[in-house]
Amino acid sequence: MSFQVYLDNIEKQTGKRPDEFVALAKAKGLTASETKASVIVAWLKEDFNLGRGHAMALVHVFKNGAAISEKHVDSDGVHRDESVTLRLGGLDQRKP
C-alpha cells in the first residue's frame, strides 16, 4: 500500500483529511520534534480508532510535512507512490 493510500484510507475511515489531523495535532501540542510517536499513536487509537500503521503514517506527516522519500516513487512495488509530495488536502480536492 502506498503512503498516499494510507492517508486516503484514514480519511475514508475517519472523515478527516490529513491536513485536519495536522491542525488537531498542533492544537494538542503533538507536532513538536521531541514528541514521541507512541504518544501520538495512543491519541490516534483512542480518539479515532486508528491502527499503528495508519497512525505512523500521520506521525510522519506531523514531523515531516508532505514530503516523502523518492525511494518508492514510480517503482513497481506495492508501496509505490506517484510523487515525493503527499496530498494532504483530502480526496475531494483532487482533480477527477
PyMOL commands that place a pseudoatom at each C-alpha (Angstrom):
pseudoatom trace, name=CA, resn=MET, resi=1, chain=A, elem=C, hetatm=0, pos=[0.000, 0.000, 0.000]
pseudoatom trace, name=CA, resn=SER, resi=2, chain=A, elem=C, hetatm=0, pos=[1.419, 3.394, -0.910]
pseudoatom trace, name=CA, resn=PHE, resi=3, chain=A, elem=C, hetatm=0, pos=[1.904, 6.169, 1.607]
pseudoatom trace, name=CA, resn=GLN, resi=4, chain=A, elem=C, hetatm=0, pos=[-0.827, 8.204, -0.093]
pseudoatom trace, name=CA, resn=VAL, resi=5, chain=A, elem=C, hetatm=0, pos=[-3.251, 5.273, 0.075]
pseudoatom trace, name=CA, resn=TYR, resi=6, chain=A, elem=C, hetatm=0, pos=[-2.675, 5.069, 3.836]
pseudoatom trace, name=CA, resn=LEU, resi=7, chain=A, elem=C, hetatm=0, pos=[-3.681, 8.736, 4.138]
pseudoatom trace, name=CA, resn=ASP, resi=8, chain=A, elem=C, hetatm=0, pos=[-6.660, 8.283, 1.826]
pseudoatom trace, name=CA, resn=ASN, resi=9, chain=A, elem=C, hetatm=0, pos=[-7.874, 5.315, 3.865]
pseudoatom trace, name=CA, resn=ILE, resi=10, chain=A, elem=C, hetatm=0, pos=[-7.535, 7.311, 7.077]
pseudoatom trace, name=CA, resn=GLU, resi=11, chain=A, elem=C, hetatm=0, pos=[-9.781, 9.976, 5.572]
pseudoatom trace, name=CA, resn=LYS, resi=12, chain=A, elem=C, hetatm=0, pos=[-12.327, 7.383, 4.445]
pseudoatom trace, name=CA, resn=GLN, resi=13, chain=A, elem=C, hetatm=0, pos=[-12.355, 5.795, 7.914]
pseudoatom trace, name=CA, resn=THR, resi=14, chain=A, elem=C, hetatm=0, pos=[-12.496, 8.969, 9.996]
pseudoatom trace, name=CA, resn=GLY, resi=15, chain=A, elem=C, hetatm=0, pos=[-13.947, 11.617, 7.682]
pseudoatom trace, name=CA, resn=LYS, resi=16, chain=A, elem=C, hetatm=0, pos=[-10.940, 13.836, 8.432]
pseudoatom trace, name=CA, resn=ARG, resi=17, chain=A, elem=C, hetatm=0, pos=[-8.391, 14.992, 5.878]
pseudoatom trace, name=CA, resn=PRO, resi=18, chain=A, elem=C, hetatm=0, pos=[-4.677, 14.695, 6.670]
pseudoatom trace, name=CA, resn=ASP, resi=19, chain=A, elem=C, hetatm=0, pos=[-4.382, 18.485, 6.975]
pseudoatom trace, name=CA, resn=GLU, resi=20, chain=A, elem=C, hetatm=0, pos=[-7.188, 18.434, 9.557]
pseudoatom trace, name=CA, resn=PHE, resi=21, chain=A, elem=C, hetatm=0, pos=[-5.226, 15.886, 11.584]
pseudoatom trace, name=CA, resn=VAL, resi=22, chain=A, elem=C, hetatm=0, pos=[-2.193, 18.180, 11.402]
pseudoatom trace, name=CA, resn=ALA, resi=23, chain=A, elem=C, hetatm=0, pos=[-4.274, 21.047, 12.827]
pseudoatom trace, name=CA, resn=LEU, resi=24, chain=A, elem=C, hetatm=0, pos=[-5.651, 18.816, 15.595]
pseudoatom trace, name=CA, resn=ALA, resi=25, chain=A, elem=C, hetatm=0, pos=[-2.170, 17.580, 16.492]
pseudoatom trace, name=CA, resn=LYS, resi=26, chain=A, elem=C, hetatm=0, pos=[-0.827, 21.159, 16.591]
pseudoatom trace, name=CA, resn=ALA, resi=27, chain=A, elem=C, hetatm=0, pos=[-3.672, 22.204, 18.879]
pseudoatom trace, name=CA, resn=LYS, resi=28, chain=A, elem=C, hetatm=0, pos=[-2.767, 19.327, 21.222]
pseudoatom trace, name=CA, resn=GLY, resi=29, chain=A, elem=C, hetatm=0, pos=[0.943, 20.183, 21.093]
pseudoatom trace, name=CA, resn=LEU, resi=30, chain=A, elem=C, hetatm=0, pos=[1.818, 16.906, 19.397]
pseudoatom trace, name=CA, resn=THR, resi=31, chain=A, elem=C, hetatm=0, pos=[3.822, 18.214, 16.439]
pseudoatom trace, name=CA, resn=ALA, resi=32, chain=A, elem=C, hetatm=0, pos=[6.976, 19.161, 18.340]
pseudoatom trace, name=CA, resn=SER, resi=33, chain=A, elem=C, hetatm=0, pos=[10.039, 17.223, 17.218]
pseudoatom trace, name=CA, resn=GLU, resi=34, chain=A, elem=C, hetatm=0, pos=[10.565, 15.802, 20.700]
pseudoatom trace, name=CA, resn=THR, resi=35, chain=A, elem=C, hetatm=0, pos=[7.037, 14.321, 20.885]
pseudoatom trace, name=CA, resn=LYS, resi=36, chain=A, elem=C, hetatm=0, pos=[7.324, 10.548, 20.966]
pseudoatom trace, name=CA, resn=ALA, resi=37, chain=A, elem=C, hetatm=0, pos=[5.493, 8.612, 18.272]
pseudoatom trace, name=CA, resn=SER, resi=38, chain=A, elem=C, hetatm=0, pos=[3.959, 6.366, 20.932]
pseudoatom trace, name=CA, resn=VAL, resi=39, chain=A, elem=C, hetatm=0, pos=[2.102, 9.346, 22.427]
pseudoatom trace, name=CA, resn=ILE, resi=40, chain=A, elem=C, hetatm=0, pos=[0.678, 10.294, 19.031]
pseudoatom trace, name=CA, resn=VAL, resi=41, chain=A, elem=C, hetatm=0, pos=[-0.208, 6.680, 18.191]
pseudoatom trace, name=CA, resn=ALA, resi=42, chain=A, elem=C, hetatm=0, pos=[-2.051, 6.318, 21.512]
pseudoatom trace, name=CA, resn=TRP, resi=43, chain=A, elem=C, hetatm=0, pos=[-4.049, 9.515, 20.863]
pseudoatom trace, name=CA, resn=LEU, resi=44, chain=A, elem=C, hetatm=0, pos=[-4.997, 8.435, 17.332]
pseudoatom trace, name=CA, resn=LYS, resi=45, chain=A, elem=C, hetatm=0, pos=[-6.038, 4.989, 18.544]
pseudoatom trace, name=CA, resn=GLU, resi=46, chain=A, elem=C, hetatm=0, pos=[-8.096, 6.328, 21.447]
pseudoatom trace, name=CA, resn=ASP, resi=47, chain=A, elem=C, hetatm=0, pos=[-9.817, 9.197, 19.641]
pseudoatom trace, name=CA, resn=PHE, resi=48, chain=A, elem=C, hetatm=0, pos=[-10.047, 7.838, 16.077]
pseudoatom trace, name=CA, resn=ASN, resi=49, chain=A, elem=C, hetatm=0, pos=[-9.603, 4.061, 16.368]
pseudoatom trace, name=CA, resn=LEU, resi=50, chain=A, elem=C, hetatm=0, pos=[-6.602, 4.095, 14.019]
pseudoatom trace, name=CA, resn=GLY, resi=51, chain=A, elem=C, hetatm=0, pos=[-4.232, 1.158, 13.964]
pseudoatom trace, name=CA, resn=ARG, resi=52, chain=A, elem=C, hetatm=0, pos=[-0.484, 1.529, 14.334]
pseudoatom trace, name=CA, resn=GLY, resi=53, chain=A, elem=C, hetatm=0, pos=[0.351, 1.585, 10.606]
pseudoatom trace, name=CA, resn=HIS, resi=54, chain=A, elem=C, hetatm=0, pos=[-2.131, 4.320, 9.799]
pseudoatom trace, name=CA, resn=ALA, resi=55, chain=A, elem=C, hetatm=0, pos=[-1.153, 6.268, 12.902]
pseudoatom trace, name=CA, resn=MET, resi=56, chain=A, elem=C, hetatm=0, pos=[2.530, 6.059, 11.963]
pseudoatom trace, name=CA, resn=ALA, resi=57, chain=A, elem=C, hetatm=0, pos=[1.716, 7.484, 8.533]
pseudoatom trace, name=CA, resn=LEU, resi=58, chain=A, elem=C, hetatm=0, pos=[0.240, 10.510, 10.298]
pseudoatom trace, name=CA, resn=VAL, resi=59, chain=A, elem=C, hetatm=0, pos=[3.220, 10.694, 12.661]
pseudoatom trace, name=CA, resn=HIS, resi=60, chain=A, elem=C, hetatm=0, pos=[5.424, 11.035, 9.600]
pseudoatom trace, name=CA, resn=VAL, resi=61, chain=A, elem=C, hetatm=0, pos=[3.237, 13.849, 8.264]
pseudoatom trace, name=CA, resn=PHE, resi=62, chain=A, elem=C, hetatm=0, pos=[3.251, 15.642, 11.634]
pseudoatom trace, name=CA, resn=LYS, resi=63, chain=A, elem=C, hetatm=0, pos=[7.028, 15.524, 11.777]
pseudoatom trace, name=CA, resn=ASN, resi=64, chain=A, elem=C, hetatm=0, pos=[7.937, 15.938, 8.073]
pseudoatom trace, name=CA, resn=GLY, resi=65, chain=A, elem=C, hetatm=0, pos=[5.016, 17.620, 6.364]
pseudoatom trace, name=CA, resn=ALA, resi=66, chain=A, elem=C, hetatm=0, pos=[4.002, 16.428, 2.912]
pseudoatom trace, name=CA, resn=ALA, resi=67, chain=A, elem=C, hetatm=0, pos=[7.490, 15.347, 1.820]
pseudoatom trace, name=CA, resn=ILE, resi=68, chain=A, elem=C, hetatm=0, pos=[8.352, 11.664, 1.466]
pseudoatom trace, name=CA, resn=SER, resi=69, chain=A, elem=C, hetatm=0, pos=[11.383, 9.808, 0.179]
pseudoatom trace, name=CA, resn=GLU, resi=70, chain=A, elem=C, hetatm=0, pos=[11.644, 9.183, -3.531]
pseudoatom trace, name=CA, resn=LYS, resi=71, chain=A, elem=C, hetatm=0, pos=[12.536, 5.560, -2.769]
pseudoatom trace, name=CA, resn=HIS, resi=72, chain=A, elem=C, hetatm=0, pos=[9.163, 4.219, -3.908]
pseudoatom trace, name=CA, resn=VAL, resi=73, chain=A, elem=C, hetatm=0, pos=[8.178, 6.859, -6.455]
pseudoatom trace, name=CA, resn=ASP, resi=74, chain=A, elem=C, hetatm=0, pos=[7.459, 5.242, -9.792]
pseudoatom trace, name=CA, resn=SER, resi=75, chain=A, elem=C, hetatm=0, pos=[8.688, 1.892, -8.513]
pseudoatom trace, name=CA, resn=ASP, resi=76, chain=A, elem=C, hetatm=0, pos=[6.808, -1.260, -9.362]
pseudoatom trace, name=CA, resn=GLY, resi=77, chain=A, elem=C, hetatm=0, pos=[6.472, -2.458, -5.771]
pseudoatom trace, name=CA, resn=VAL, resi=78, chain=A, elem=C, hetatm=0, pos=[3.328, -2.463, -3.680]
pseudoatom trace, name=CA, resn=HIS, resi=79, chain=A, elem=C, hetatm=0, pos=[4.476, 0.649, -1.796]
pseudoatom trace, name=CA, resn=ARG, resi=80, chain=A, elem=C, hetatm=0, pos=[4.860, 2.827, -4.879]
pseudoatom trace, name=CA, resn=ASP, resi=81, chain=A, elem=C, hetatm=0, pos=[3.777, 6.460, -4.782]
pseudoatom trace, name=CA, resn=GLU, resi=82, chain=A, elem=C, hetatm=0, pos=[3.225, 8.876, -7.656]
pseudoatom trace, name=CA, resn=SER, resi=83, chain=A, elem=C, hetatm=0, pos=[5.187, 11.761, -6.151]
pseudoatom trace, name=CA, resn=VAL, resi=84, chain=A, elem=C, hetatm=0, pos=[7.522, 12.799, -3.328]
pseudoatom trace, name=CA, resn=THR, resi=85, chain=A, elem=C, hetatm=0, pos=[4.788, 15.179, -2.185]
pseudoatom trace, name=CA, resn=LEU, resi=86, chain=A, elem=C, hetatm=0, pos=[1.766, 13.783, -0.376]
pseudoatom trace, name=CA, resn=ARG, resi=87, chain=A, elem=C, hetatm=0, pos=[-1.656, 15.303, -0.970]
pseudoatom trace, name=CA, resn=LEU, resi=88, chain=A, elem=C, hetatm=0, pos=[-2.876, 16.425, 2.442]
pseudoatom trace, name=CA, resn=GLY, resi=89, chain=A, elem=C, hetatm=0, pos=[-5.946, 18.407, 1.328]
pseudoatom trace, name=CA, resn=GLY, resi=90, chain=A, elem=C, hetatm=0, pos=[-8.273, 15.452, 1.081]
pseudoatom trace, name=CA, resn=LEU, resi=91, chain=A, elem=C, hetatm=0, pos=[-9.901, 13.320, -1.530]
pseudoatom trace, name=CA, resn=ASP, resi=92, chain=A, elem=C, hetatm=0, pos=[-12.405, 15.973, -2.650]
pseudoatom trace, name=CA, resn=GLN, resi=93, chain=A, elem=C, hetatm=0, pos=[-9.572, 18.373, -3.540]
pseudoatom trace, name=CA, resn=ARG, resi=94, chain=A, elem=C, hetatm=0, pos=[-8.271, 16.187, -6.348]
pseudoatom trace, name=CA, resn=LYS, resi=95, chain=A, elem=C, hetatm=0, pos=[-8.953, 16.595, -9.996]
pseudoatom trace, name=CA, resn=PRO, resi=96, chain=A, elem=C, hetatm=0, pos=[-11.119, 13.838, -11.474]
for i in range(1, 96): cmd.bond("trace and resi %d" % i, "trace and resi %d" % (i + 1))
show_as sticks, trace
zoom trace
